[in-house]
Amino acid sequence: MKLLFSRNPNPRLAVAVARYLKAKVEFEFASPFAPGQAERYRPLNPNLSLPILVGSGNSLWEADAIACRLSRDAHSDFWRTGDDEPEMIRWLSWGKENFVRAGDVVHFERGTKQR
């Protein structure tokens, strides 16, 4: 499998999970919005956002979905199942709505804007 990522904040979860689980993935820097690159990545993710996990003739995008897939493939309990799953999803939702939004502002002001 191949994990396509960029320096933007969105892929950081998928990359961190892959490293934590010691997943058998190849990391590849990608830039789908660079001139002439969109058509290369559009079949993998129509909205061109990263991260994208590519493998076995299919692709999966969105960091949480990739974390779930990598955890299952590793036979790990990192991604909770059963009675613990709703609690985990609650915190994922809270994090996306609150923590990530605040972190994105800081990243934009201190990182992206200064480039």
N, C-alpha and C positions, 0 to 999 in steps of 0.2 A: 504494500500500500504506500501511497504517497500523500503527505500532508502539505498542502499549499498554504503559505502564510505570507504576511507582509509585516512591515514595522508598525502598522496601525494597531490600536488597542484590541480590536475585535478578535484576532486570532490567538491572543495570549493564553486564553483558557485552554484551547485545544492543544497548543504546543506544550503547556505546563502539564496537562493530563497525560499526553503521550510520553513525556519524559518521566513523569512520576511512575507510570505503569510499565515503563521500559518497553513500550509498544514497538512492534516490528514495523516501523514506518520510516520512510525516507522523507526528510524535511527538504522542501524546495521553496525558495523565495519566489513569489509571483507578483506581478503587477498588471492585473487585468485592465486597468484604465489607462495604461501607457499607450501612446500612439501605435496603432496597428496590432494590438494584443487582444482586443475584445473578442474577436471571432475564435481565437484559440481557446478561450475560457468559457464562452457562452454555452457550449454543449454540457459543460460540467456544472454550471450554475447560471441560469438565465439572468439573474440580477447582478452577476459579476462580483458579488461580495466575497470576502475571504473570512474565515478559513474554508477550504474545501478538502475533503478526504476522498481520494481517488483509489479505487481498487476493484478488482474482479468485475470489470465492465460496467461499473456504476460509480456514482459520486454522491457524496453527502455533504451538505453545507449547514451552517449554523453551529456555533461552538458547543452548545449544550448537547445537540444531537450527536456530534462527533465524540464528545466525552462519553456519552452513553454507549455508543458503538465500540469504542476502544476498551471500555471497561468490560463489556460483554465478551469481546474477543479475547481479552486477557483472563477471563473467568475470575474477575476481581469483584469485590463488594464495594468498590469505590462509588459506583452508581447504585444507589439504594434501590431495592425492590421490595415487594410485599408491603407490610404495614408501615415501613419506614419511608416508602416512596412519596406519599403526600407531603410529609414534613420536609423532605428534601426539596420538592418542587415549590413549596411555599417560600423557602429561603432563596431559591434560584429566582423566583419572580420578584421577591423583595429586592434582591441584589440588583437585578436589571433595572428596576424602577427607581431605586434610590442611590445605591452606591456607584453603579456604573455611570449613571448620568452625571453625578458630581465629579467622578474621576475623568470623564471625557472632557469636561470644561477645563480642568487643570492640564490635561494632556494637550489640548488644543492651544491654550494660552502659553504654556511653557515649552511645547515641542513643535507642533505643526506650524503654528503662526510664526515662529522664529526662524523657520527654514528659508 
